[in-house]
């Protein structure tokens, strides 16, 4: 079979699988990402139909595109008042979840090395890998929350949390790399770098969203509305990256402002008069097209993640055990951050299992080797084993939480 025909059949199969996965999700509560990741594992490591090495270089680019499209969808549907309410708990969850996960993963990897299961390294290497795997993935969580009809405040909490942990993962992992290479690092400088990344991301994101509103007014109702929106968001993401800011927070801020343009306009009315304010909002056709693009991006992204799964028994065991460690230490972080909050048992269960790793961990896993960290040749394979296992564990846990809540409602 020639490569073109093979690729066309692969794309066709993915689209059908993605559609069937959504149908199964709506009827059974089993997330569609299970089938997409499994298809990637089957087509790549198992049957060798698609070469992971051939597609690995595009992962950072496609991952960034996936982050912009999926995170912006979440932001466009959020209300500023709801985000403001969830932000303090999201920050608490992000900090406790990140540092619990980082330290637990470092201790787990050190234990594996002591038992002779993996190669020995210094503690700082294990802390660095713990930081790489410390943050949850918005690219995985947001589509699942939307399809699973999770309560809005839970989805808001997890969206904001995953954006914050993206910034934490990057900054803390870089600090660890600097310590490994030079043995010196400034604590004050590290904190300043984190605050700078967050500040630039939020500042440029809000500015970009505000500057997009006149463009939204002009393109409202036109067929080019969504392509212009997507191009604008990609430009905002790129500029934030060039300025050294956190792109995830920036896209969330920009899309949140665009999605709440009515509130923004009411605040600006004392300075400028705007007619037909409804033209500032993203129209239904653009939002519908956005949903279709997310479906395509989600299908290919999770398939690509499955392709990266290393078919090596030692790494498979390491990945599954690592994902279980992340889940176990997610529970106390959830308990601490939701203490005293009026969340149902099902909502707390959803927050507890929302620990999948994804884009940030995958991109950061290559950083130690690129920066010359000794012995970093196999870090990416181990990290991807944990990423895939954590996604599958999240999907399974989310399904079980939904079924348990449904059975309880029926019993009552």
N, C-alpha and C positions, 0 to 999 in steps of 0.2 A: 504494500500500500504506500502510495507516495505521501510525502510529508504534508502537503496542502490538504488532501482528503482526510488524512489522520487528524489534523488540527480542526477541520470543520466538524468532523464527527465528535471530537472531544468537546468543542464549544456547544454543539447541539445537546450532547448528553448532560453537560453542566447546567444549561438553561432548563432542561426538563427536570433534572434532579433538584435544582433550586426551587422550581415551582411545586413539585411534589412534596419537597421538604416543608414548604410553608403550609401546604394543605394538611400534612400530617401534624405539624406543630399546632395548627388551629384546632384540630380534633382530639389530639392526644396529650398536648402539652410537652411533647419531646422536641426540643429546639432543632431547627434545620441545620445548624452548624455541625451537628454530629455526622450527618450524611455527607456534607461537603468536605469536611476534614478527612473523613474515612475514604471518600473517593480519591482525594489527593494521595493518601497513603497507598491505596491500591494501585493507582495509575503510575506512581513514582517508585518508591522503594520496593514494592511487592512485585509488580508486573514489568517494571522498567519500560513503560510506554512513553513516559515523558522524563526527560533528564532534569533533575533538580539543579545540577551545576549550570545548565544552560539558562535557567530562569532566575537563579540566585541573584545575579547582578541587578535585576530590575526590581527586586523586593523593596529596597528603600524608596524608589520613585513611585511605584505602585502603592506602597504602604502610605506614603505621604498623601497621595491622591485619595486613597480610601479614608484616611483620617479627616481630610477637609470635607469630603462629601457627607460622611456619616455624622461627624461632630456638628457640622453646620445644620444638618437636619434636626438634630436634637435641640440646638440653640434656637432655631426658627420656631419651634413649637413650645418653647418654654416661656413662662411669664416672669418678668423681672421680680415681682413681689414674691413668687414662689422660690426663686433662686436666692433672694435675699434671706428668706426664712431658713433655707436649707444650708446656706454657706457656712455658718459656724460649726454645725455638726459635720458637714462635709470636710472641713479643714481638720477637725479633730479625728475623723475617721481616716483621712489621708495620712496624717502624721503617725497615728498609732498603728495603722495597718502597714504603712511603709516600713517603719523601724522594727516592728515585730517580725515582719516577713524577712527583712534584710538580715537581722541577727539570727533568726531561726534557720534561714537558708545557709548562712555562713557556718553555723554550728553543725548543720547536717552534712555539708560538704567536708568539713574538717573531720567529722566522725567517719565518713566514707574513706577518707585518705588514711586515717589512723588504722582502719580495718584492712587496708591494702586494696580496697575496691577501685580507687582512682589514684592518680599520681599525687604525690605530696607537694604542697605549696605552703607559703607563709600565710599567716592569718589575714594580712591585708588583701591578698588575692581572693580569699574566700569572702571577705567583706565587700570587695569590688563586685564579685559575681552576685552576692546577695543584693547589692544596690541595683544591678542590672535587672534582677528578677523581683525587685521590690514593689513595683507599681502595677495596678490593674489596668486593663486595656479598654478604652472607650470604644474602639473599633469593634470589639467583641460584645461589650455590654449593651450599648445603646440600641442596636437592632433587635437584640433579644428582648430587652425591656419593652420596646415598642410593639413587637409581635406578640409578646406574652401578656399584653394589657395590664402591666404593672401600674400600681397607683402612682400618680404624677409626682408626689413628693419623694417617693423612693427613687424613681428614675432621675429626678433632679439631683438628689443627694449623690447618686452613683456617678452621674455625668460630671458634676463638679469635682468629686473626689478623684476620678480617673485622670482628669486634666491636671490637677495639682500633683498627683504622683508621677506623671510624665516629667514634670519639671524637677521633682526631687530625684528621680532616677538618673537623669542626665547629669545634674550638678554633683550629686554624691558619688556617682561612678567616676566622674572626671577627677574629683578630689582623691579618690582611692588610687587611680592610675598615677596621678602626680606623686603620691606618697610612695608607690611601688618603684617608680623610676628615679625619683630624686631623694626620697626619704624625708622631705620637708614640705610642709603646706601651711598656709596661714588660715587659722580658723575664722578670723574676722573677714579675710578675703573670700572665703568660701561662702559665708553667710551673705556677704555683699553680692557675690555672683548670683546666688539664688534669688535674692530680692530684686536684683537687676533684671534677671530673666523674666520673673513674674511681672515686674512693673512695665518693662518694655512690651511684653506680650499683651497685657491688658490695655495699656495706653494706646499702642498702635492699632490693636483690634477695635477698640471703641472709636478711635479716630477714623479708621477705615470704614466701619459700619456707618458712621455719621456722613462721611463723604459719599457713600453709595446711595443715600436716600434721594438726592436729586436725580441720579441715574435711574433709580427705581421708578420715579415719577414719569420719566420720559419713556421707558420701555414697558410700562404696565400694560398688560393685555397683548403684547406683541409676541410673535413666535420666538423671537430672539431673547426673551426675558430670562429664561433659565441659563442659556450659554453665557450671557453677560454676567449674571449672578455668580456662576461657577468660576468664570475667569477672574472676576473681582476678588472672590475669596481666595483663589490660588495666588493671586498677586499679593494680597494681604499676608498670606502665610509665608511667601517667599521673602517679602520685605522684613517681616518680623525675624525670620531666620538670619537674614543679612545683618540685622541690627543686634543680634545676639539675644533675642527674646525667646520666650516659649510659645511656639506656634499653636499648640493645642489650646492654651488659654486664650490666645488671641482670636482664633477662629470661633471659639465659644462666645467670647465677648462681642465680636462683630455680628455674628448671626443672631445673638440674643437682642442686640440693639435693632437690627433690621426687622426681626420678628415682632418687636414691640414698638414699631415706628409710630403708632397712634399715640402712645404715652409720651414719646419723645417730642412729637409735634405739639402736643398740649403744653409741654414745658417751654417750647420755643415760641409759642404764639405771642408772647409779650414783646418779642423782638422782631418777628417777621410774620407777615400774613401769608398763609398757604391755602389755596383753594383746592377743592377735590382731594382732601387728605387721604381718601381711601386709595388713591393712585400710588401712595408711598409703600403700600403693603405688597408683598409678593403674592401674585394672583394664583388662583386655584390650579390653572393649567401648568404654571411653572412648578408648583409644589407637587403636582401629580407626576410631572416629568422627572423631578428630583427623586421621587420615590422609585421610579423605574431604573434610574441610574444607580441608586443605592442597591437595588436588587442585583444588578449586574456586577457592581463592584464587590458586594458581599460574597456573591457566588465564587468569583475568581480569587478573591483574597483568601478565603478559607481553604479553597482547593490548593492554592499556592503554599499555604502554611502546612497542609498535609504532605505536600511534595517534599518539604524540607525535613520531614521526620526521619531520623537516622534509624535504619533497620539493623540495629545491633543490639543483641539481647542485653548486654551490660548497660547500654545507654537507655534502652526501653525501661528497664527496672529502675535506673536512676531517675528518669523522667517521671515515672508514676510515683515513686517514693517522694520525690521533690514536690510534686503537685499536692500530694497528701499533707506534707509538712506545711505548705502554704495555706491549705484549707484549715488545718488544725489551729494554726496561729492567727487565722482570720477571725475565729470565733471570739477570743478575748478582746480583740480590737473592736469588733461589732458591739460586744457587750458594754465596753467602756464608753464608746461614742454615742450609743443609743440609750444610755442609762437615764431613766426618768422621762424618756420620750414616749409619746402616745402612738406607738407603732404596734400593729397586730403581729401575731405570732408568724403569720405567713410573710409579712414584710421584713421582719427580722431574719427569717430564714433566707429570703432572697438576698439581703445584704450580706449575710454570712457566706453564702456560696459564690458571691460575685467577686471571685478572685482570679479570673483568667488572665494570663499574660499574653501579649501580642506584639504589636508593631514596635513600641519603644524597646522592649527587651530584645527583639530580633535584630534591630539596627544597632543597639548598643553592644550586642554580643561580639560584633566584629571590631569594635573600637580598641580593645587591648592589643590585638595583633597588629592593627594599623599603627598604633602608637609605640610599638616595640616592646611590649611587656613580654618577658621571657616565659616560654612554655605555654603560650596562649593559642597554639595551633588548633587544639580540639575544643576550645571553649564554646564556639558557635554550635557545634553538634550537640553538646550537653544542654545548652540553653534552649535550643529548639526542641529537644526531647521534653523538657519541662513545659515549654509553651504549649505544645500539642496536647500533652497529658492534662495540663491545667484547663485548657479549653473543653476537652471532652469531660473532665470531672465537673466543670461548671455546668455544662449542658445537662449532664446526668443529675446533678444536685438540684438544678432549677426545675427539672421535670418532676423530681421526687417531692420538692416543696409544693409545687402546684397540685400534684395529685393528693398529697396529704391534706392540703387546705380544702380541696374539692370534696374529699371523703368526709371531712369534718362537717362541712356545710350540709351534705346529704344526711349525715347521721343526726344532725340537729333538726 
